[in-house]
Amino acid sequence: MIEVKNIRKSFQGREVLKGIDTTFMPGQTNLIIGQSGSGKTVMLKSIVGIHDVDSGSILFNGLEVSKMKFNERQKLRQEIGMVFQGGALFDSITVADNIRFPMDMFTKLSRKEKQIQVDRCIEMVELKDAHDLFPSEISGGMQKRVAIARAISLGPKYLFCDEPNSGLDPMTSIVIDKLIQRITYDLKITTVINTHDMNSVMEIGEKILFLHQGEKCWEGNSSEILNVDNEELNRFVFASDILKKVKEVESRG
Ligand SMILES: Nc1ncnc2c1ncn2[C@@H]1O[C@H](COP(=O)(O)OP(=O)(O)OP(=O)(O)O)[C@@H](O)[C@H]1O
């Protein structure tokens, strides 16, 4: 579980996170949504410790990050898996080497043990016959699978994904969303995903936090989101005509 309590963050005197409170539970897909510039990435980076917040607190399984000792922070860092926007794979090494990389960096596992874990991760993301290929030799969807496999290679308790569907077609996006959801269930991890993709919201939005101009404007889930009396949320959700039609059909019964 991750608890976020009243976090604030400014850059050059401009506040971009304005006192956000929320809780992300394990074993479910938690989404942070909002328009471009609403503060999603800053929030994600603040939670994982890439940005220091100005005030407020962040707790991982009840332990406040700012009060952790050096070794506790190091341990937490290894419990966090990240899927970056665009994948951020190393182009000059193979798929298997990309997935092994965090183990080479952070563990003393033997070559054989690493190999077993690489195979396990490749199986979890259903990437067959790609071990020895280079990122440039596989599709965008497969590259995302590699990025996910690498993010779970250390057996994380927490998984953060920043726009995991960027650059993918709608069908592949849904496959990747479902894959992240299945991994979340199977590994019982706390997963937080930044997105502005309404398909993802409707498919896997078990907990949704809607940010607007750095503030928490609404939170709920995908079965509630089409019927909320909130002007900013509605503007975001119904930017796509298709969801307006879904709502019309629903309200006709
Ligand atoms: N390092 C930084 N220095 C200064 N301002 C920043 C920095 N990082 C983010 N910001 C500002 O904070 C605000 C929120 O940015 P953020 O990247 O969190 O938005 P976002 O909701 O993730 O947008 P997008 O969907 O386009 O990725 C923006 O106005 C951005 O310019």
Ligand as a Chemical Component Dictionary entry (heavy atoms), coordinates in Angstrom:
data_LIG
# 
_chem_comp.id                   LIG 
_chem_comp.type                 NON-POLYMER 
_chem_comp.pdbx_formal_charge   0 
_chem_comp.three_letter_code    LIG 
# 
loop_
_chem_comp_atom.comp_id 
_chem_comp_atom.atom_id 
_chem_comp_atom.alt_atom_id 
_chem_comp_atom.type_symbol 
_chem_comp_atom.charge 
_chem_comp_atom.model_Cartn_x 
_chem_comp_atom.model_Cartn_y 
_chem_comp_atom.model_Cartn_z 
_chem_comp_atom.pdbx_ordinal 
LIG N1  N1  N 0 11.621 19.767 -13.736 1  
LIG C1  C1  C 0 10.684 20.704 -13.901 2  
LIG N2  N2  N 0 10.963 21.998 -13.794 3  
LIG C2  C2  C 0 10.012 22.958 -13.957 4  
LIG N3  N3  N 0 8.707  22.700 -14.189 5  
LIG C3  C3  C 0 8.363  21.406 -14.315 6  
LIG C4  C4  C 0 9.311  20.330 -14.162 7  
LIG N4  N4  N 0 8.661  19.149 -14.323 8  
LIG C5  C5  C 0 7.380  19.458 -14.557 9  
LIG N5  N5  N 0 7.184  20.804 -14.542 10 
LIG C6  C6  C 0 5.905  21.497 -14.755 11 
LIG O1  O1  O 0 4.949  20.902 -13.906 12 
LIG C7  C7  C 0 3.669  20.878 -14.535 13 
LIG C8  C8  C 0 3.133  19.456 -14.501 14 
LIG O2  O2  O 0 3.941  18.651 -15.373 15 
LIG P1  P1  P 0 3.760  17.078 -15.543 16 
LIG O3  O3  O 0 4.877  16.629 -16.415 17 
LIG O4  O4  O 0 3.617  16.464 -14.226 18 
LIG O5  O5  O 0 2.383  16.996 -16.318 19 
LIG P2  P2  P 0 1.639  15.692 -16.863 20 
LIG O6  O6  O 0 0.258  15.728 -16.302 21 
LIG O7  O7  O 0 2.462  14.499 -16.599 22 
LIG O8  O8  O 0 1.599  16.002 -18.418 23 
LIG P3  P3  P 0 1.747  14.995 -19.694 24 
LIG O9  O9  O 0 0.452  14.229 -19.740 25 
LIG O10 O10 O 0 1.892  15.941 -20.839 26 
LIG O11 O11 O 0 2.955  14.141 -19.477 27 
LIG C9  C9  C 0 3.865  21.409 -15.953 28 
LIG O12 O12 O 0 3.444  22.751 -15.985 29 
LIG C10 C10 C 0 5.362  21.298 -16.154 30 
LIG O13 O13 O 0 5.818  22.318 -17.020 31 
# 
loop_
_chem_comp_bond.comp_id 
_chem_comp_bond.atom_id_1 
_chem_comp_bond.atom_id_2 
_chem_comp_bond.value_order 
_chem_comp_bond.pdbx_ordinal 
LIG N1  C1  SING 1  
LIG C1  N2  SING 2  
LIG C1  C4  DOUB 3  
LIG N2  C2  DOUB 4  
LIG C2  N3  SING 5  
LIG N3  C3  DOUB 6  
LIG C3  C4  SING 7  
LIG C3  N5  SING 8  
LIG C4  N4  SING 9  
LIG N4  C5  DOUB 10 
LIG C5  N5  SING 11 
LIG N5  C6  SING 12 
LIG C6  O1  SING 13 
LIG C6  C10 SING 14 
LIG O1  C7  SING 15 
LIG C7  C8  SING 16 
LIG C7  C9  SING 17 
LIG C8  O2  SING 18 
LIG O2  P1  SING 19 
LIG P1  O3  DOUB 20 
LIG P1  O4  SING 21 
LIG P1  O5  SING 22 
LIG O5  P2  SING 23 
LIG P2  O6  DOUB 24 
LIG P2  O7  SING 25 
LIG P2  O8  SING 26 
LIG O8  P3  SING 27 
LIG P3  O9  DOUB 28 
LIG P3  O10 SING 29 
LIG P3  O11 SING 30 
LIG C9  O12 SING 31 
LIG C9  C10 SING 32 
LIG C10 O13 SING 33 
# 
